């Protein structure tokens, strides 16, 4: 957060004054949003469609570090990761509620910046902000966002529908967000005790963007729909490809084989991994926060799905007794392990 600036204490506005300031001039754009901010509850109405609800809780020091995460980017990302969950069900996000726990070190202007990012995300994805809450916090900044979406009943995709011989597909590339985090952490360490430190992100801007400003893959959902392809199972990659694949296989009662040489990795990710002396494939399998879509389709869809831009077939579903494994470039099978982000892991 910026220093040497005059700030307005949140207490000078009070809870309702802060809410009014942050939510003024919000216009509702979805027909299912009947009443937004301003009453005891928002009012939504859905016709002939299934309602999808997801929520995320983000804690300062656990999920984000304000040393290098701008509040506008944090607001944008906080909203987008919820939208991603709705798209991962083959649905459309429509509304969000935002609740904040704020410690005394934050000022009104900080909340303005956070909400600028949230509102920007809502504008980009056509989502209405319809309510929320604010309270004080003893532990820094707490953000809780709930997203409501919808989908026709026959279009919803769950995690438990993968079948033997289905193809495993991913959108985009993997590992970049994790490498962006490693770069930010490295520069944070390098800046310690230096007053006028300038971080070195030259040639690695893509990695920083993937970490600080991820995007939900609304475009991929649209591509699949236009091609007449409904995945048999799907989820977004928040905790790492390996973890998400194992979720799908466990809930679908199947195994899987993914191929090392088919995992999509960006050039900047590869360069950063080499620079840090890290195993590139491990980063792609376990890094997390890419928010790409991982999904399965019937083998008969191979030609159709292979033609779609931004999607790559990386393996196939097997019978459960074969387990979950990655096939290396030399043909060796290595069991997959869920080594991605664990929010309940104890930290020293």
C-alpha positions in Angstrom: 0.0 0.0 0.0 1.1 3.5 -0.8 2.9 5.5 1.9 3.2 9.3 2.6 -0.4 10.0 1.6 -3.2 11.6 3.5 -5.9 9.0 4.2 -9.4 9.1 5.5 -10.1 6.9 8.6 -12.9 4.4 7.9 -14.4 5.2 11.3 -15.2 8.7 10.1 -17.7 7.2 7.7 -19.1 4.4 9.7 -20.2 1.0 8.4 -23.2 2.3 6.3 -21.3 5.3 5.1 -18.5 3.1 3.8 -21.0 0.7 2.1 -22.7 3.7 0.5 -19.4 5.0 -0.7 -18.2 1.7 -2.1 -21.5 0.7 -3.8 -22.8 4.1 -5.1 -23.9 4.2 -8.7 -23.9 0.4 -9.1 -26.3 -0.4 -11.9 -27.8 -3.9 -12.2 -27.5 -5.5 -15.7 -28.8 -9.1 -15.3 -32.5 -9.6 -15.6 -32.3 -12.1 -12.7 -31.2 -9.2 -10.4 -34.4 -7.6 -9.1 -32.9 -5.7 -6.1 -29.3 -5.1 -5.2 -27.6 -3.1 -2.5 -29.8 -1.0 -0.2 -32.2 -3.4 1.5 -31.9 -6.2 4.1 -31.4 -8.7 1.3 -30.9 -8.8 -2.4 -33.7 -10.2 -4.6 -33.1 -12.5 -7.5 -35.5 -14.3 -9.8 -34.5 -17.3 -12.0 -36.8 -18.9 -14.6 -36.4 -22.4 -15.9 -32.7 -22.7 -14.9 -30.6 -24.1 -12.1 -29.0 -21.8 -9.6 -25.2 -22.2 -8.8 -23.6 -20.8 -5.7 -19.9 -20.6 -4.7 -18.0 -18.8 -2.1 -14.3 -18.0 -1.3 -12.7 -16.7 1.8 -9.3 -14.9 1.5 -7.2 -14.0 4.4 -4.2 -11.6 4.4 -1.0 -13.4 5.2 -2.5 -16.7 4.0 -3.9 -16.1 0.5 -2.3 -12.7 -0.4 0.6 -10.5 0.6 0.0 -6.7 0.4 3.7 -6.1 0.2 3.5 -6.8 -3.5 -0.2 -7.2 -4.3 -1.9 -3.9 -5.3 -5.4 -3.6 -3.8 -7.0 -3.1 -7.2 -5.5 -6.3 -8.5 -6.6 -8.1 -5.3 -10.2 -6.9 -5.7 -10.2 -8.0 -9.4 -8.7 -11.4 -8.6 -11.0 -12.0 -5.6 -14.0 -11.6 -7.8 -12.6 -13.5 -10.8 -11.7 -16.7 -8.9 -15.4 -16.9 -7.9 -16.5 -16.4 -11.5 -14.1 -19.2 -12.5 -15.9 -21.7 -10.2 -19.3 -20.9 -11.9 -17.7 -21.3 -15.4 -16.2 -24.6 -14.2 -19.8 -25.9 -13.7 -20.6 -24.8 -17.3 -22.6 -22.0 -15.9 -22.8 -18.2 -16.1 -22.0 -15.9 -13.1 -24.7 -13.4 -12.5 -24.4 -11.8 -9.0 -21.8 -11.5 -6.2 -21.9 -10.4 -2.6 -18.8 -9.0 -1.0 -18.0 -9.1 2.8 -14.9 -7.5 4.3 -13.1 -7.6 7.6 -10.9 -4.5 7.9 -8.3 -3.7 10.4 -7.5 -0.1 11.6 -4.4 0.2 9.4 -6.7 0.5 6.3 -8.2 3.8 5.2 -11.2 4.7 3.1 -9.0 5.1 0.1 -7.7 1.6 0.4 -11.2 0.2 0.3 -11.9 2.5 -2.8 -9.0 0.8 -4.5 -10.1 -2.7 -3.6 -13.6 -2.0 -4.8 -12.3 -0.5 -8.0 -10.9 -3.9 -8.8 -14.0 -5.8 -7.8 -16.2 -3.5 -9.9 -13.9 -3.7 -12.9 -14.2 -7.5 -12.8 -18.0 -7.2 -12.6 -18.0 -4.9 -15.6 -15.7 -7.2 -17.7 -17.8 -10.4 -16.9 -21.2 -8.8 -16.7 -21.8 -9.6 -13.1 -24.0 -7.6 -10.6 -22.7 -6.7 -7.2 -25.9 -7.0 -5.1 -24.8 -6.9 -1.4 -22.4 -7.8 1.3 -21.2 -6.7 4.8 -18.3 -5.0 6.5 -16.8 -5.4 10.0 -13.6 -4.7 11.9 -10.8 -7.2 11.9 -7.9 -7.8 14.3 -5.9 -9.7 11.7 -5.6 -7.5 8.7 -7.8 -7.8 5.7 -10.4 -10.5 5.2 -12.4 -10.9 2.0 -15.4 -13.2 1.5 -17.1 -13.2 -1.8 -20.2 -15.3 -2.8 -21.1 -15.7 -6.4 -24.5 -16.8 -7.7 -24.8 -18.1 -11.3 -27.1 -20.2 -13.4 -27.2 -22.8 -16.1 -29.8 -24.9 -17.8 -30.3 -28.2 -15.9 -29.0 -30.3 -18.9 -25.9 -28.2 -19.3 -24.4 -28.3 -15.8 -21.1 -30.2 -15.6 -20.0 -31.9 -12.4 -16.7 -33.5 -11.4 -18.0 -37.0 -11.2 -18.9 -37.7 -14.9 -15.6 -38.8 -16.4 -15.6 -42.3 -18.0 -12.9 -44.7 -19.1 -11.3 -43.7 -22.4 -12.5 -40.0 -22.1 -9.9 -37.5 -23.2 -8.4 -35.1 -20.6 -8.2 -31.5 -21.8 -6.9 -28.2 -20.4 -7.2 -24.7 -21.5 -4.3 -22.2 -21.8 -0.9 -23.0 -20.1 0.1 -24.1 -16.6 2.6 -23.1 -14.0 2.9 -19.4 -15.0 1.0 -18.1 -11.9 3.2 -20.1 -9.6 6.3 -18.8 -11.2 4.9 -15.3 -11.0 4.5 -15.9 -7.2 8.1 -17.1 -6.9 9.3 -14.0 -8.8 7.3 -11.7 -6.5 8.6 -13.4 -3.4 12.2 -13.2 -4.7 11.9 -9.5 -5.3 10.3 -9.0 -1.9 13.3 -10.6 -0.2 15.7 -8.6 -2.3 13.9 -5.4 -1.4 14.3 -5.9 2.4 15.9 -2.9 4.0 16.3 -1.0 0.7 14.4 2.3 0.5 14.3 2.9 -3.2 14.3 -0.7 -4.4 13.1 -1.2 -8.0 11.9 -4.8 -8.7 13.3 -6.6 -11.8 10.3 -8.0 -13.8 11.9 -7.4 -17.2 10.8 -10.1 -19.7 8.6 -11.8 -17.2 5.5 -9.6 -17.3 3.3 -12.5 -18.3 4.1 -14.4 -15.1 3.3 -11.3 -13.0 0.0 -10.8 -14.7 -1.0 -14.5 -14.3 -0.4 -14.3 -10.6 -1.8 -10.8 -9.9 -4.6 -10.6 -12.5 -5.9 -14.0 -13.6 -8.9 -14.3 -15.9 -11.7 -16.8 -15.8 -12.1 -18.8 -19.0 -15.5 -17.5 -20.1 -14.2 -17.7 -23.7 -13.5 -21.5 -23.5 -17.0 -22.1 -22.2 -18.4 -20.2 -25.1 -16.1 -22.1 -27.6 -17.3 -25.5 -26.2 -20.9 -24.5 -26.4 -20.6 -23.2 -30.0 -18.9 -26.5 -31.0 -21.6 -28.5 -29.4 -19.3 -30.1 -26.8 -20.5 -30.7 -23.3 -17.7 -32.0 -21.1 -18.3 -35.1 -19.0 -16.5 -33.7 -16.0 -14.9 -30.3 -15.4 -13.3 -28.0 -12.8 -11.0 -25.1 -12.7 -7.3 -25.4 -11.8 -6.9 -23.5 -8.6 -4.8 -25.9 -6.5 -2.7 -27.5 -9.3 -3.3 -29.8 -12.2 -2.3 -33.0 -10.2 -4.7 -32.2 -7.3 -7.6 -31.3 -9.6 -7.2 -34.4 -11.8 -7.2 -36.6 -8.7 -10.4 -34.9 -7.5 -12.1 -35.8 -10.8 -10.8 -39.3 -10.8 -11.8 -39.9 -7.2 -15.3 -38.6 -7.7 -15.7 -40.3 -11.0 -14.2 -43.6 -9.7 -11.6 -43.7 -12.5 -7.9 -43.5 -13.0 -6.0 -41.4 -15.5 -2.9 -41.1 -17.6 -1.4 -37.6 -18.5 1.6 -37.2 -20.7 4.5 -35.0 -19.7 5.2 -33.8 -23.2 1.6 -32.6 -23.7 1.3 -30.4 -20.7 1.1 -26.8 -22.0 3.8 -24.5 -20.6 4.6 -20.9 -21.6 8.2 -20.0 -22.6 8.5 -17.4 -19.7 7.5 -20.1 -17.2 10.3 -22.4 -18.5 12.9 -19.6 -18.4 11.9 -18.7 -14.8 12.0 -22.4 -13.7 15.5 -22.7 -15.0 16.6 -19.5 -13.4 15.3 -20.6 -10.0 16.6 -24.2 -10.4 13.1 -25.6 -10.1 11.6 -28.6 -11.9 9.4 -27.2 -14.6 6.9 -30.1 -14.8 6.5 -30.2 -11.0 5.6 -26.5 -11.1 3.1 -27.1 -13.9 1.5 -30.0 -12.1 1.4 -28.5 -8.6 1.7 -24.7 -8.8 -2.0 -23.8 -8.8 -3.8 -20.4 -9.3 -3.8 -20.7 -13.1 -7.6 -20.8 -13.1 -7.6 -22.7 -16.4 -10.3 -25.2 -17.1 -9.6 -29.0 -16.8 -12.2 -31.1 -18.4 -12.9 -34.5 -20.0 -14.8 -35.3 -23.2 -15.7 -38.5 -24.9 -13.1 -40.1 -27.2 -15.4 -39.5 -30.1 -15.0 -35.8 -29.6 -11.2 -35.9 -30.3 -11.3 -34.2 -33.7 -13.8 -31.6 -32.6 -12.0 -30.6 -29.4 -8.6 -30.6 -31.0 -9.7 -27.9 -33.5 -10.6 -25.4 -30.7 -8.0 -22.7 -30.0 -6.5 -22.6 -26.6 -7.4 -26.2 -25.7 -4.9 -29.1 -25.5 -5.6 -32.8 -25.0 -3.1 -34.0 -22.4 -4.2 -37.5 -21.6 -7.1 -39.9 -21.1 -9.2 -41.4 -18.3 -8.6 -45.1 -17.4 -10.3 -47.7 -15.2 -9.9 -47.0 -11.5 -7.6 -50.0 -10.8 -4.9 -48.5 -13.1 -4.6 -45.5 -10.7 -3.5 -41.9 -11.6 -0.1 -41.4 -13.3 1.9 -39.2 -15.5 3.8 -40.8 -18.4 7.2 -39.2 -18.8 9.0 -38.5 -22.1 10.8 -41.8 -21.9 7.6 -43.8 -21.2 8.0 -44.2 -17.4 4.8 -43.9 -15.3 5.0 -41.8 -12.2 2.1 -41.8 -9.8 0.4 -38.5 -9.4 0.4 -36.9 -6.0 -1.8 -34.1 -4.7 1.0 -31.6 -3.9 -0.8 -28.4 -4.7 -2.0 -25.6 -2.4 -3.5 -26.8 0.9 -5.2 -23.9 2.7 -5.4 -25.9 6.0 -1.7 -26.9 6.1 0.0 -25.6 9.2 2.8 -23.0 8.6 5.6 -22.2 11.0 
